[in-house]
Amino acid sequence: MKLIVGLGNPGEEYENSRHNTGFIVLGMVEKKLDLKDKVKFVYPDKFMNNSGKVVAPLIKSKKDLKDLIVIYDDIDLPIGRMKISYDKSSGGHNGLESIIKKLKSREFVRIRIGISPETPGGKLKKPKGEKDVLKFLLGEFKDKELNELKKLSKKVNEAIEVIFIEGKDKAMSLYN
């Protein structure tokens, strides 16, 4: 069984926050994915920093690990962009770090979804300082940003199908 995990925080107060990008995009993909019968969609019911407690019991073998995709927010990418990666560090993302620690492995596919605005010149407008970053992450998406995610979800959907049918390397060459 293929497993796609969207990272976020449970609870209504976090529903449209940037940190819930994984939940939001997974919800959009779940409605469209053609391989639904072969995929389990997981929205962890624990807070982001404890995502590994939900994911680890679902991974029982190396094959399960190969069939895992984690979708999450990335402050280092502009909104409307995604990047597929494999066997990388958490990059400071606490939810991903929790999964890596509980699985004792980094050998799974991630789809990072950009959440940062850009200047007209294409530079990222990221908040600086821990307090401002946290405020930004827990802040809600504007309607325009949600529309960007909706458009991007089509590309994410296609990428997931390529990952499961033709492999992660093919998907990375097509979508990164």
N, C-alpha and C positions, 0 to 999 in steps of 0.2 A: 504493500500500500504506500502510495506517495503521500508525503506530509508537507503541507504548507502552513507555516506559522506566521501570523501577523503580530508584531509587538505593539503593545500599548498598555494603558492602565485601565483597570475596571472602574466602572462608576460613571454616572451621568455627567458629573462635573468635568470629566476629561474627554467626553465624547468627540468633540470637534477640535481638540488641541493638536498642536503640531507633533507632540510626542506620541499621539495615537495614530500616526500616519500608517503604521503597519496594519492596524485594525481597519482603518478607512479603506486603504487600497485593497486589502484582502477581501473586504465585503464587496467591492466593485468587481474584483476578479471572480469571486465565487459565483456571481450571477451570470458570468459570460463563459467561463472555462468549459471547453468541449469535453475534457477528460474527467468530469465531475465524479463519475462512478468509480474511478480509480484513485481518487484523491480524498484525503481527510484534511479538512480546514480547521485550524486550531487558533482560537483567540484565548490566550492564557487568562485565567481568572485571578491571577496574582499580580501584584504591582510589578512594574517593569524590572526592577532590580532582582526579582525572584522568578523571572521567566524560566530559568533552567529547571526549577522544581516541577514545572508543568511539562516541559519538553523531554527531559531525561527519561522518565518512565515509558515514553512512547518509542524510544529508540533502543531496540534490543539486539541489534547486530550491525556489522559494517554495511550491509545492504541497506538497512533502514537509514543509516547515516548518509549514504549516497543518495537516498530518495528524499532528503530533507531540504526544504527551501525556507529561509527566514526572511521576511520582509520587514523593513524598519526605516525609521527616519534618519536622515543624514544632514546635519547642519553644514557640512562642508560641500554640499552640492546645491545648485540653484533649484528652485521650485520648478517642477515640470521636467526634471531630468532624473535618470536612474543610472545605476551602475551595478553590474553583476560581478560578484567576486567569489573567490573560493579559497579556503585554507589561509585566511589572513587573520591578523589580530582583531580585537574588538574595536580598535580605533578610539577607545575611550567611551564607547557606548555601553552603559551599565547593563542593559537588558541582554545584549549580545554576550557580554563578559560572563554573565550569569549562566547562559547556555553553554558556553565554551568550558567553563569550570565544571559544571555538572556532567557534561558529556565526556570530559577529559579529552576533547578533540576539537580541532578547528576545521576538520575536513568535511565541510558541508557548504552548500551554496547559499549566498546571501544576495538579496536584491535591495540595494540601498536607494531610498527615495529622497530626492532633494527637497528641502523645506525652506531654504534661505532665499530672500528676495535678491534681485540683481539691480545694479545701477543701469541706466540706459547704455553705458559703455561696456556692460557685461561683467562688472566686478561684483563679487558677493558682498552683501550688506549684512554681515554677521554681528551679533551682539558681542560685546567684550566684557569679560569679568564673569565669575561664577553666578552671581546674583542675577545679572541681566540675561545670561544664557538660560538659566532656569525659568525666568519670567517669560522669555521668548518661547521656550519649549512647551510650557504649560498654557501659553496664550492660544486663543482660538484662531483658526484659519478664517480669512475673509472669503466672501463668496467667489471672488475672482480666483483666489488660490485653490479653492475646492474644485472649480471648473478646470484648472490646470491639472489637478490630480485625476480628475475624471478622464481627461484626454490621455494622460499618461497611462492610466490603468489599461487602456487598449494595448499599448505597447508592452506593458508588464504581462498581460494575458498571453500575448504572442510569444514573448520570451520564455514564459513558463512552459508553454507547449513545446517549444524547441528544446528546452532543457530536458524535458521528460521523454521526448521522441528521438532527438538527434544528439543530445548531450550538452553538458555545460560549456565545453570549449566552443562548440558551434554557436551557442547562444551568446557567449562573450564576444566572439568575433563579429556577430551581426548587430548587437545592441549596445556595446560599449563604445 
